[in-house]
């Protein structure tokens, strides 16, 4: 059976921080922009403003952080997140998420 996240992405039910453009490069999705430290260990994302859930509530960096933390800790997760070398997830300032 195909990965459920693939189906959600194809149906546009869920979005990710970044996506891959037709040229194979990272492109913005929920993240408006991002930066990577010189050593490649710290990634900072600016979360796009104006994103709303189906119930009208706003997407915040704190909600993105919490979702990543849940995925990191899940034992039944088929996603890549538990395999990534993420040591912490924090919200630096409003609209910024740091990994």
N, C-alpha and C positions, 0 to 999 in steps of 0.2 A: 504494500500500500504506500502511496506517495506521502511525503511529509505534509502534514496538515498546514504548516506555515506557508508552504508553497501555494496551496489552494487559497488561503486568506490573501496572500499577496496578489495572486492573479485576479481575484474578485475585488480587489481594492478595499477589503474589509479592514486591513491593517497596513500600517506603514512602518518603515524603519528610519533610523537616523539618517542614513545615506543609502543610495542605491548605486547601481552600476550603469553608466550610460552606454550607448551603442559602441563607443570606442574602447570600452573596458575600463574607463576611469571612474573614480568615485564622483557622485553627483549629489547635490542636496536633496533631501526629502523632508523629514521632520526637523533635521538640523539645517539651519539657514547657512551656517558656515562652521568651520572647525579649524583647529591648528594642532600640530604635532610637535612635541619637544624635539630638540636636536638629537637626543639619544633614542627617540622613538618609543619611549616608555610612557609618556603622558599625552593623552589626547583630550582636547577641550572642545566642546560643541556648544554653539549658540543655537538654542531651540527656537524654531520659527514661531512668531507670535500669531495669534488669531486662530490657532488650531483648536477645534472643539470636538468633543465626543458626541455621540448620538443623543445624549441627554442634555447637551448644551454646556456642560462643564468644560472649563479650559484645561488644555494640556500644560503642565508646568514641568520645569526641570526636576522637581522633587518626585513627580509621578514617573518620569522616565527613569530616574535613579532607582526608585522602588521596584519598577518592572525588571530592570537589569539585575537587581539584587535577588529577586524571586527566581529568575532564570538561572542565576549563578548557583543558587543553593538547591535547585530541584534535582532530585535523584532520578526522576523519570523523564528528564528533558532530552529530546532528540535534537535540540538546537545546538549550534556551535558555541554559544555563550559559556557553558561550563568548561569547554576545552580551551578557551582563551586565557592568556596569562594576566587576568585582571586581578589586582590585589586590593583595590578599593574603588568606590564610586562616590563622588561628592558633588555638591552643588556649591560652586565658588561664589557666584553672585546671581542675581535674578537673570534668568534666561541662559545661564552658562552651566553646563554639566561637564565635569572632569572625570576621566577614567585613568 
